[in-house]
Amino acid sequence: MSTSKDELPAFQENTEPLLTSAAQRKRRNDFMLGFFVSSIIFLILIGVGAAAFVLYGLNNKIDQLINCTATFPVETMTTTVPTTVETTTENSINREMEEMEKSMEQAFKMMGMIIKGLQGLSVEENTTKSTVSTTSSENSSSELRVPELKYGDCDSEWVTVNRTETGKKYCHRFFPHKLTYEEAEKKCQVHGAHLSGFTGQSELDVLDKMLDKAKSEGVQFDNGDSVWIGARRRAACSTRQGIGEKEHGFNSDPTHPCSRRQVFEWVNGVAQNPPEFQKLWLTDFEPNFAGDVENCVVLLKGVKNIGYWPRDILGDKKLNDVPCYLKYYYFCGKEAPIVKTDE
């Protein structure tokens, strides 16, 4: 039955990829290892055979000597014949043994040369492989080398602070517009920032100086004027039941989860937790959680006169807890930009 050209199976081009250089090296290494092992086994067999041959020859010579002695009894021989025959036979055996020893010595020398040659090949292969691996590693390191990074400068409207406690560089900016806590946070996010925080007294000093500058430029700081920072009461401590106290805004037990040290926290990673607020509250009874709604924190500035506080108390670098829905000025903060070095 004839078959048309169209019915013939189409030629399938071999698209199987060629072996990579790594696969070729692996195949060559496997071959060399197999050859080396096979050669060692072969040489061991040669050595065993040679030893067996020597033992066989030695036993054969001894048997010949015994048979020769038995063929010529002492009684039928003169005193000179046995001595001559015995001496001749012993000399012949000694010569044979010396020749066998020389042959075995040459064979073992040859085996040693072969083994050294194979070891040389193995060392050369390992050296080549190590060189290739080192070169490959250097190339990979060169290709994968990550440029060194460092902090860049904050924008001109932001104040730079080097946080020695954390090794970070931070940017702060004061906004003299009164907003609620949530509104202020959203405005900060527009600038790639969050309501700001501080890591220690030195950074708090910088924030206070920024308020001094704002005050000198006409910003008012009366009784009702304060500044939002990025700290809030922890959710577990936002109820009287959670606090475990009927009157105070924190638990008097320093080991309690809602103790004065742990009742608030920095949010959005603006500083490390827990905040060091214990010595910064305006009075000993703050934070008092008045009305069970004071969940946010403000930084104070200027002299304050509020009913339950001491009269004319100075609020500079001091804190107070307030309801989050009140409107105050605010600080935004963000980490300084990361840039590549020129190297």
N, C-alpha and C positions, 0 to 999 in steps of 0.2 A: 504494500500500500504506500503510495507516494505521499510525501509531506511537503506542504508548501513552505515557502521561506518565512511567511508570517507566522506559521505554527511552531517554528523552531524556538526553543527557549532562548531568551535574550541573554547576552553575555553579562555576567555579573562581575563588575570590577571589584577587585579586592580592596576594600576600604579599611582593612584592619591596620591600625596605626603601627608604625615601626617601633621597635623597642627603644625606650628612652636610654640616655647615657647611663642613668642610674641602674636600669634593668640590665644593660649590657655588662656593667661592672659587676653586678651581683651574679650574673651567669658565669662570668670569667672567674670570679672568686670561688664559686661552687665547684667549677671544673678543677681549679688548682687544688682545692681542699680534697676532692675525691682522688686526684692523681697522687697527692702526697700520702694519703692514708693507704691507698693501694700499694704504693712503692714500699712503704714501711712493712706492710704485711708480707709482700713478696720477699723482701730482704730477710725477714724473720724466718720464712720458710727455707730460704737458701742456707741460713746459718744452722738451722736444725738438721737439714739434710747433710751438710758438711760434717757436723758433729757425729751424726749417725754413721757416715761413711768412715770416719776415722776410727770410731769404736769397732766397726765391723772389721776393718783392716787389721787393727791391733789384735782382736780376738782370733782372726784367721792365722796370723803369724804365730801366736802362742800355741794354737792347735797344731800348726806344722812342727813347731819345736817339740811339743810333747810326742807327736807321732814319730818324729825322727829319732828321738831318744829311745822310744819303745822298740823301733825296728832293729836297732843295733844294741843288743844287751851287753852289759859290761863284761859278762863272762866270756863272750865270743870275740871281744875286741882287744887289741893291744892297748897299752896305756897311752899311746900317742894319738890314736885315731879319734876316740871320743872327744879328747881335748880339742883337736883340730876342727872336728865337725861342730862342736858346741860353740867354739870361738867364731867360726865362719857364720853360723846361723845367727848369733847374737849381733855380729857386726852388720849383717844384712838387715836385721830388724831395726837396728839403730839408724842405718842409712834411710830406710823406709820412713821411720818416724820423723827424722829430720826433714825429709822431703815433704811429708804431709804437713808438718808444722809450718814450713815455708809457704806451702800452698794455702793453708788456712790463714796465715798472716797476710798474704797478698789479697786473699778474698775479703778479709775483714778491713784491710786498708781501702779496698775498692768500695766496700759497703759504706765506710766512713766518708769517702769522697762524695758518694752519691747522696748521702744524707745531708752533708754540708751544702752540696749544690741545691738540694731541695729547700733547705732552710734559707739559703741565700735568696732563692726565688720568692719564698714566703715573705722574708723581710722586705725585699724590694717591692713586692705587691702591697704589703701593709704600709710601707713608706709612701708609695705612690697614692694609695687610697687616703692616707692621712693628709698628704699634700693637697689632693683634690678636695678633701673634706674641709681643710683649713681655708683653701682658696674660696670654696663655695660659701663657707661661713662668713669670710670677710666680705664677699660680694653681697651675701644676704644682709649682713650688718650694714653695709654701705647703702643698700637699697632700702632697708627698713629703719635707718637711723632717723630718730625723731628729733627735729630741731629743738634746741634749748629754748625754753620759754621763760619769760619774766613779766613782772607787772609793768604796765604802761602808766601814763599819767591820767589823772581824773580830768574831766572837763573843767574849764575855767570857772564855771559857776558852782563847782563842788569843792569841798574842803577835803584834803587828803590826810588820812591818819594811818600810821604804821602800827598795826596791832602786834606788839612784841609778844603778847601771850600766845598768839596763834600763828604768828609768822605771815599774816595776811596784810594786804594793803586795802584800805577801805575808803569809800567816798561818801561824804555827808552833804546834805543840802537842806537849808531851812526854807519853808514856805509860809509866808505871813498871811495865809488865807484860812479862814475858819471853816472847818468841815467836821462831820462826824468821823468816828474811827473808821468805819467801813468806806466812806467816801474818800477819806485821806489815803487809805490803802490803795484804792483803785487809781488815784492820781499818781501815787508813787510807781505803780506798775506801768503806767504810761511811759515813765522814764527808765524802765528796766530795773526798778528798785522796789523796796518794801519800806514800811514804816520802820525807822532805824532803831539801832540798839548800840550798846557799848560793852566792851570787855573788861574795863577796869577804870580806876579813878582818873588816869591820865586822859583817856578818851572822853570821859564825862567832862573833864575840864575843857576840852576842845569844844564840845557842844555848848557849854555855858558861855564860852567866849564868843561863839557864833551868835548867841542871843544878846550878848552885850553889844555886838556890832549892829545887830538888827535894831536894838533899842536906841542906839545912837543915831540911827537913820530914821527914827520916828515911829517904830512899832511900839504899841502900847502893851504894858504888862500890869494890868490892874488886878483886883481880886478875882475876876472871872476869866483872866487870860492865862492859859497854860499851853503846853505843847505835847501833842501825842508822840509816844514812842511805841515800838513794836512789841509790847508785852501784854499778855492777857492772863486772867485767872484760869487755872487749869480746870477742865470740865468736871473732874472729880471733886473740886473744891468750890463749885459754883452754887451750892445749896447749903443750907444750915445743917442738914443731915450729913452731908459729905464733910463739912468742916468739923462737926462734932462740938461746936460751941454755940450757945444761944445768943451771945452778945458780940463777941469779937469776930473779926473777919479772917481769923486764922486760929489754928489749934495751938494752945500754949505748950503742948508736949513737943519738944524739938525732934522727936523720932516719928511723929505722926506724918502721914503723907501730905497733910494740909498745914504743916507747921509754917511759921513765918518765912522760913527760907525756901520752902517748896511750893507755896500756895500759888505763885505766879511763874510763868515761863515765857521765854522768848519764842516767837513764832516766825515761820518762814526763814529760819536759819540765820537771822541777823546777828546773833551772838550765841555763845555757848551757854548751856543750861547746867545747873539752875542759876538764875540771876543773883548777883551779890547785892541784894536790896536791903538787907537787915539794918544797916547803918544809914540808909538813905531816906527812909520814911520820915515825913515831916515831924511827926510826933510818935511817942511810944505806943499809942493805941491805934495807929494806922498800920496797915490797911484795915479799916473798920467794917467794910462791906455794908455801908449804910443803905437801908431800904432793901437789902438783899439783891441789889442790882449793880453794884460797883465792880464790874468785871474787867475794866481797862485801866491803863496807867498813864499818867501825864508827868512831864518834867516841869517843875515850877520855876518862876523867875520873879524877882522883886519882893517887896514887902506885902504880906497878906494879912487881912483882918476879916476872919470868918468866925461866926458865933462860938463854936466849941473849940476853936484853936486859941492858943495864947495870942494876945494882942500884939500887933506889929511884928509878927514873926517873919523872919527872912526866908524866902523860899528858894534861894539860889542853890542849885545842885541837889534839890530835895524832890521826893516823889510823893504822889498821892493816888489813891484808887478812886475812880469816878465812873458813872454810867457811860457806856460806849456811845449812847445816842447824843451826848452833848457835843457842842462844836468848839474846836480849838485849832490853834496853829498846829503844824506838824513837821517832823523831820523825816526825810527820805534817806535811805542808805543802800549802798550796793558795793560789791567787791570791785576793786579797780580792774580795768581791762587787762587781759593777758595778751602779750604780743611775742612774736618770735624775735630772737636775737639776730644780729647781722652775721654772726659767725657760722 
